[in-house]
Amino acid sequence: MHSPNGVSIHPDVQALTAATAARLITKLVDVQSRRGVATVVLTGGTVGIAVLDAVSTAPARSAVDWSRVNFWWGDERFLPADSPDRNAAQAADALLSRLPVDPARVHPVPAADEVSSAGEAALAYARALASEAAQEELAPGFESIDPRLPRFDVLLLGVGPDAHIASLFPEMAGVRTTGETVVAVSNAPKPPAERVSLTMEAINTAEEVWLTVAGEDKAGAVGLALAGAGSVQVPAGGAHGRTKTRWLIDQAAASQLPERLLDPEGTGAAAAD
């Protein structure tokens, strides 16, 4: 079933990660066939990193020219560069160290041993994004979406049980931030307390936003977001791609979906669109 919200339900987390990896490879090949270079914004979390691991082992991975893929992050934990809890470190282990990527196209958020504060890291990341956007403007056929940001072809997000995305938590300052592309997060309700995150308005410049979610503990957040809850209370409900918003979820995470998003037979199995 193709739903208006782009919901695809998979039987379990293994099927979900394999399907998402295959979909990502297909998307990158498509973008490269049209523009030569593709850009993906990575996420962390158990499912997000499992997707990257699945990409790195997928037989079709060689169809992508990995030297012409740009990598950014939707958020990062403000920790030393060698911390295994950093999203960038986990992505390197699961994907980037296994593929022939161009190191110059990998853009991690500055780490706690590289800058003095999360605020400084946020400013530096915003500058790096703007610099890349300025370079893109020189490319033939470039269509500016936001002069502060490069074009994001696919932006991957996980969703927390509290419905947070990236490091934008319900009711906190980060999710309310406007006029900026990157925000420093302090007092996050889950450790580490200090983080750096793209803002909602930056996230929503992406051509496609994919929210990949697994587990019964996320079902309430998924249900609220797809029912249309406000983005301050339910940040996951505020993430939208310019051309497509995909919810890629397993059966457990789908258990509280609004009835209108389930198939007529009532099985809750939505086909990939």
C-alpha positions, 0 to 999 in steps of 0.5 A: 500500500502507498500511503499519503505519508509514505509509510512502509511497514516491515515484519521485523527490524532485520527486514527493515534495515535490509530494505532501508539499505537497499532503498538508500543504495537505489536512491544514491545511484539515481541521484548520481545518474542525474547529478554526479554527486549525491549527499546523505545526512546520517543519523545514529542510534541502534537502527540508524547504525544497523542500516549503515552496516547493512549498506556496507554488506549489501551486494548492490553497494558497488553500484554507488560511486562512493567517492562521490557521496557527501556525508553530513550528520543530523546531530552529534554527541559533544564528546571527544573525537575518539569516543565510541559513543559519537555518531561519527565514530559508529558510522565510520565503523559500520560504513565509512571505513569499509567503503572507498569514500573520499575523506574530504566529503565526510563532514563530522561535527567538531568534537569536544577535544577540538573546540571548547564548547557545544556552542562553538561546535554548532557555529563551526558546523553551520559555517562548514555547511554554508561553505559547502553551499557556496561551492555548490552554487558554482556547479552547473545546474545548481538549484539553491534551496537555502543559501546556508545549506548544501543540497541534502538528497536523503536525510536519515532520522531515528525517532526516540520513545519521546518522539525526539529526532536528531537531538531535538527533544520535546518542548526544549529550546532546540526544537523551537529554534528558528533562523539558524541551521545548527543549534547547540543542545544542553541539558538533553534528557538522555546522556550526554547532556551536550549535543549539536543538532541540525535545526528543524528548518535545516532538516526540512530543506532535504529533498527526502526525509526518511524516519527509520523506527523499530520497536514497541517502545517507539509505537506511541511516538510514531502514532502521535507523529503520523496523527498530526501532533505538533512538532514542539511536543512531538518533534518527529511530526515536524520532519518533512522532506521537500519532495518525500517523507518516508516512514520506514518502520517495523511491525512493533513500531506500527502498533499504534498507527492511526487506522487510516494509515493501515491497509484495508485488510487490517494487517497493517502491512504497507508495501514499499512505495 
